[in-house]
Amino acid sequence: MRLKRGLKLRKVGSRYMIVDSQGEMSDLAAVYTLNGVAACLWQQAAEGEFTEASLTEWLCGAYEVDALQAEADVKALINQWKEYGLTDE
């Protein structure tokens, strides 16, 4: 799976936002906010193809988190990305 083209992660103050920046202007009609960990996962996913397993593995390596909890959290996050149309499968 991949993230849709044109979506950019931006940090505004202490918040992270995903904006659609296709073309010369950004579409601010649909802005999605992420917490810090979700933003890090977004950055990992933005490198190219990713799977739930690859993001779970990264999360477990970057943070002290139980593998089952990491798997559940990554699955929920990816499901949200899919629901909001942020991914291409």
Stockholm file with secondary structure:
# STOCKHOLM 1.0

chainA/1-89         MRLKRGLKLRKVGSRYMIVDSQGEMSDLAAVYTLNGVAACLWQQAAEGEFTEASLTEWLCGAYEVDALQAEADVKALINQWKEYGLTDE
#=GR chainA/1-89 SS CEECTTEEEEEETTEEEEEECCSSSCEEEEEEEECHHHHHHHHHHTTSCCCHHHHHHHHHHHSCCCHHHHHHHHHHHHHHHHHTTCEEC
#=GC SS_cons        CEECTTEEEEEETTEEEEEECCSSSCEEEEEEEECHHHHHHHHHHTTSCCCHHHHHHHHHHHSCCCHHHHHHHHHHHHHHHHHTTCEEC
//
